[in-house]
Amino acid sequence: MISKYIETIKDCKLYTAYNVNVDAIKYLKDEDVQRLVDEFDHKEIIKRMEEYPRVIEDPLDFVARLVYSIMTGKPAEVPLKDDTKLNEWFDKIKYDEERMGGQAGIVSNLMATLKIDKIIVYTPFLSKKQAEMFVDYDNLLYPLVENNNLVLKKVRECYRNDPTKINRIFEFKKGLKFKLDNKIIVANQSTRFIVASRPENLRIETKEDVKRFLPNIGELVDCAFLSGYQGIKEKYSDGKTAKYYFEKAQEDIKLLKKNKKIKTHLEFASISNIEIRKMVVDYILSNVESVGMDETEIANVLHILGYEDLSNKILKESLVEDVIKGAKILLEKFNNLEIVQVHTCYYILFACKKDNSLSIKELEECLEFSTILASTRAKLGNIRDINDLYEGLKVPHNKYGDLLKKIAEKFNDNEYKIVLSPSRYVEKPKSTVGLGDTISSGAFVYYVSLLKKKGIIL
């Protein structure tokens, strides 16, 4: 089975941008969280949780949002104010490991390891430390301009004297326990809380020297996996605004498709800033063929589109029926979308129009491949070799799988194809960071590979 999947994707060529960073990971134990909450008045933590800070401006903001994430079992990513003293406070924490982070970095390393034909990865900043975190394979390339020509080189050879962006990741497992204001809090889900670095001098953009060659890059690939827009700020010290960078990002998509109609995918992310979230919808979602998100993210998009009741229902109840309704709304609102993909810890879902070129069986194959990738990463912490996938294949589908599939099948009608694959559930994963990116990229690359085999992408 694994060899069939690898054979299917082997000829795929992928471009991925923009966000690459170092993840400093802390695997939280009961005593770690207890120590953190005991640094503050517990009532102050509860009060700050109710205020729900959208930017971490002091350590109390961090502890409040971390506790909230543990209590709700929901993954979250909150930006950190660019402040020297605050960074120093986080640097005092002893992290367990450092590894590749950022959707573009995680996806490019994964696809290079799976030995697809070519990956061109672009990030506007590439320090030596960051470059060394890319796997050392000949199929993983970085675009440079030399003597007025586009040149592709192995990523590890292309570093510059750039700063290194570091995100702090706090992983916790189901069953983690601590005391807050005389109450025992128990984590009902294994997930993570990300403190996202947003340095002033790092911008989500394609530098002008490479930008003019984007049509050429588009000709060299079949598809593009785009992410990192959550890193854009509303305003910068040089006067530039989010609107400026989103307009540039929209141009990038159009340039990539200028000479060849490649398929483009937006990987959504946890975005605290509602204005930035709206711009991702207006400028990016409206220009891609595929989007990947979790249930919280689809709820947030629906809220922006004016579907507050459905959004709140998804956030509170997480019913697959409501998620499917939301996916259908996105397909109705955005004619450019071919595929809406939603992933949760229990399933991955494809929603598309009835006239989609792939059959139900082929769409299911895309999803099943992605669940094997996800269970492998969850079980082992990373995927370092194709043979690792046999470990993921051993993981059984979760106990709700048959029920979820039956519910989804009821939504197939004369207008839509709805396909659901239950996740292979690792109850206590070694790591959860990058699982969404792994699922989304696996399903998307497989989808594009099948289109390519049918001659739809040339």
Helices and strands as residue ranges (DSSP letters): H 2-9, E 13-17, E 21-27, H 30-38, H 42-51, H 59-72, E 76-80, H 84-91, E 97-101, H 103-113, E 118-122, H 128-131, E 140-146, E 149-154, G 155-157, E 166-172, E 177-180, E 183-186, E 191-197, H 208-211, H 214-220, E 223-226, G 229-231, H 242-256, E 263-267, H 274-279, I 280-284, G 285-287, E 290-293, H 295-304, H 308-317, H 320-333, E 339-343, E 347-353, H 360-380, G 386-388, H 389-394, H 401-409, E 416-422, H 435-453
